[in-house]
Amino acid sequence: MLKRASKKITNSIPNVLVSLTAPGEAALSASRPETFRLPKTNSGGDPFFHFTRSFYYLGEQRGYWRLIRIRERGKQRGITLVPFDAVARFVKSQMENSNEAT
């Protein structure tokens, strides 16, 4: 739950939101989606890991994760979703591998 902070707390910064709940599992899952859309071409990457569209396709080819494709029956185009947890596991494993190498 967010509540506007009083002027005593923020001093010179008006309209600041202050969280009244501790960051628990529910708060963490709210900032971590189950899936997100594949980033558009030349967009600079996705908003979570900043990986590009081509990197996600390459990662799927190499077996790092499986992309989710959704399209209506009879249509040629649809949307591609990226599973957040699979990419997060990949990033964590790469960080652990680099720590072991050093």
N, C-alpha and C positions, 0 to 999 in steps of 0.2 A: 504494500500500500504506500503510495506516495502522497506527500502533503507539502504544501508550500511552506517554506521556511520563513520565520519571522525576520524582521529587519535587524533584530539584535544578533541573530546567528549569522546572517550573511553580510552585515555591515553595509558595504557599498554595492553588492551584487543583488539586484532585485530578481524576482521570479526564479529562484533556485529551488529545485525539487529535492527533498530529503527523504531517504528511505526509512520507514519505520519498522521494517522487518529485517531480521538477520539473513544474510545470504545463505540460504539452505539449498536443498536439492531442488525445490520448486523454482527458486529464483535462478539457479544455474541452468535448469532445463528451459526456462523462458528465453534465455539468450542463445541457446543452442537448438537450432531447428532440427527436425528429423531429416529433412531433405531441403535442398535449395536448387534453384534453376541453374542450369549450365550458363556460365557468363557469356555475354554477347561478344562477337568478334571485335577486337581492338578496344575493349572496355577497360583494360588494365587488370583484369582478373576478377575473381569473386570477392565478395565483401568480407569473407571469413578467413581464408587462407591466402588470398591473392594469387591463386593458381589460374593459369589461362585455360581457355577452352581446349586448345590442342593438348595441353598437359593432362587434362582429364581423359581425353580420348586415348592418349598414349598409356596412361595408367591403367585403363581398362584393358587394353591390348596385352599389357604385361602381367595382368592378373592381380593388381593391387586392390581394385574394387570393381564393382559392377554398377554401371549407370542404369537408371530406371527410365524407360521410354514409354510415354503415354500418347496415344493418338486415337482419334475416333475411327470407328469402322468405316472403311472405304476412303479414308483420307490418306494422302501421302505424307503430310507434315504433322508434327505433333510437338511435344515438349520433352526435354531430357532433364531429369532430376539427378542430383548428386547426393549420395547418402553421407550425411555429415559425420556420423560415427566411424564409418569405414575410412574416410579421409583422415580423421583425427587419429585413428589407430596407426595409419601409415606414417603420419608425421611423427608420432611418438616413437615408433619403431626406428625411424631414420635418426631421430635424436639419440636414442639409446645406442644404435650402431656407431654413430660418430663419437660418442663418449667412450665406448669400448676401444675404439681405434686409437684414441689419444692416450 
